[in-house]
């Protein structure tokens, strides 16, 4: 895809097999005229009062649809999806959605810091996106995949509207804010102590265990978490995290950084009172009306596999499975993608017949 100026980027262009249009997409009848029709679109779509950025890529309209719920919450996946999921589009129609306050959606309408994000609002956005995909692509249901922050949103969406989804695949599954944060702190501190890493031990001891009121503390811990995960995991290919040219203009990169900053504050809160502090998925209930598949990196320090396993064991679902991936941490690598693909092939595909 050739580089596009920021003005063009914000003009809500729709690039598809049917041509180039300047207006945003609307909820309408399916654009798929045959199962063999390829599709490649990117556009602003009106979702719950604002225009939100959605990309759709697939080799054939007849293929099942995967709706990816990115992490962060500000870390839009759309700039990297073509590289990370190369080849998947032959078998699935892949949908990336830049959530409210993230990526291209943030670039289109920048909220001020006093405009809050809420899990409930973003859950409803995600449900509206799924309903839009039903109509736009002519599907009864889509496959829901969420990772990290996206696993919080994914569970909320799956619990609220299981009828919209064939299955939920959660990767790096968050369960409970207090448990996950305390678990990360304890594990990282123990690793630093075992490694006789005095500088890290001193800094973590100075922070003290969570919960915290200083929004910088979570970011400090996350840096040490990445350090120790990196020692025990296989790195992903470097080209995965090079943004596609469309998203690599100077202005687009600045917008993405600003979106990350805004969403981080909304997530953590200025006094530890952001969206994350309220996350407690078990209180939503442990009975799911759709299949649930969890994928966890064995070395994940941010979202502990042990905490996720306890949550998983409490769940009732038509079908469920738990996959632990060796040499993988919180962020995806090739082993995680291979595990996700195996679930799609062996667990989800039979459900679609």
Number of C-alpha atoms within 10 A of each C-alpha: 6 7 12 13 15 16 9 11 20 17 14 22 18 22 17 16 13 11 8 11 13 12 13 17 19 12 16 13 12 15 15 17 11 10 11 12 15 19 21 17 18 22 25 25 23 17 19 14 7 14 20 28 27 21 19 23 23 23 20 19 24 20 19 20 27 24 23 22 27 25 21 19 27 27 23 24 22 24 23 16 20 17 16 19 12 10 12 15 21 14 15 20 24 25 26 21 26 25 27 27 32 31 28 30 25 24 22 20 14 17 15 9 12 8 11 17 20 15 17 13 13 18 20 18 20 23 21 16 22 25 17 22 23 20 15 17 22 17 19 14 20 23 20 25 22 23 26 23 21 24 25 26 26 27 26 21 24 23 18 16 16 18 14 20 22 24 28 27 27 25 28 30 31 29 24 21 18 15 17 20 23 14 20 21 24 15 17 24 23 13 15 19 14 11 11 11 12 12 10 18 20 14 14 20 12 9 17 12 16 17 17 17 14 14 18 16 18 18 12 13 21 15 10 19 23 17 12 18 23 17 11 15 20 16 17 16 12 7 11 17 14 13 18 19 12 16 23 18 17 10 15 19 14 13 21 24 16 19 26 21 17 24 25 22 21 24 25 22 19 15 13 21 18 20 21 23 16 14 17 15 17 14 8 12 11 16 13 20 19 21 21 25 23 26 23 29 28 21 22 25 24 26 26 25 27 13 16 21 18 11 17 21 12 12 15 16 16 11 15 19 15 18 18 16 19 15 20 24 29 26 21 18 19 15 18 25 16 12 19 19 14 13 19 19 11 10 18 21 13 9 12 10 5
